[in-house]
């Protein structure tokens, strides 16, 4: 998966965060949807026009979901990312972690 794809999605999330309309989207809700494998469908419904996942083909979406499921299970978000309350900042942190992992692999 390209780093540009991850940054593209992160910019959408950042823009959605800036609206303030999704402050009620809890970290627990997002974690539950990730575990269930329904996060992209959930976000498409919840964020409506504020998100566009058309850049993701099925393979890329599946890969990203698996990566997020791994992070959700293994990384204490509050300790590592400083994210404790809201779901969209958690997803931004996951995207940034994914970018860091790929950058380390290239170096």
N, C-alpha and C positions, 0 to 999 in steps of 0.2 A: 504494500500500500504506500502510495506516495505521501511525502510530508505535506505537499501542497493540498492534498485532499483533506488531511487532518486540520490544517490551518483554515481552509475554507469553511469547514463545519464549525470550528471554534469561533470564527468571526460571526457566523449566524447565531450561535449561542450567546456570544457577547452582546450582540445587538438585541437579542430577546431579553437578556438580563437587564439591559439599559432601559427597556420600556417600563420595567417595574410590574408588568402584568403577571409575571410568573413567580413572584416572591412566595406564593403559597405552595409552590411545588417543592415538597420536602425531599431531603436527602434519602429518607426511608422509602418514599414512593419510587424514586428513581432506582434505588438499589433493588427493590422488589421487582420492578419491570425488567431490569437487567437480568436478574436471576431467572425470571420467567421466560426470557428470550423475546419479550414483546416491546422492548424499549423504543424501537423505531416507529412502530405502529402507534404506540402511546404518544410519543412526541409529535408525530404528524397530526394526530387528533388534537392534542393539547395546545400546540403552538400555531396550528393552522398556517396562515400566510407568513408567519414569522420564521419559518424553517423551510428549507428546500433540500431534500435528500436525493434529488435526481442525479447528482454526481456519483452516487453509489450504485454500482451494479450489485447483483445478488451475492457474488463471491466476496466483494469488498465489504458489503454490509455484514455478512456472516463472519468474516475475519475480524471486523471491528467489534462485533458483539462478543465473540470469543475472547478477545483481548480485554474488553470491559468486564466480562464475567471473571476472568482471571484476576484482574485488579480488584474487583469488588470483594472477592474471596480472600485475597492475600494482603492487601494494603490497608492499614488503618488510616482512613482519610483525614481524620482530625490531626493525627500526629504527623503524617508525611506531607499533606497538602494544606493543612490549616483550614479545612472545609468541614463544617459541622452541621449546618442548618439547611441550606438550600440545594436543590437538586441540580440546577443548571451549572452552578460553579463547580460541582463535583464532576460533571461531564467535561467541562473545560479543563479541569485538572487531569482527568484521564487522557484527554487529547494531548495535553502538554507532556505527560509522562510517555505517551506513545511516541511523540516527536523526539524526546530525549533518548529513548531506547533505540530508535532508528539512527539517530545521529551518532550514538556510541558505536553502533554496529558498523558505521561507515568509517570510523576513525581507527 
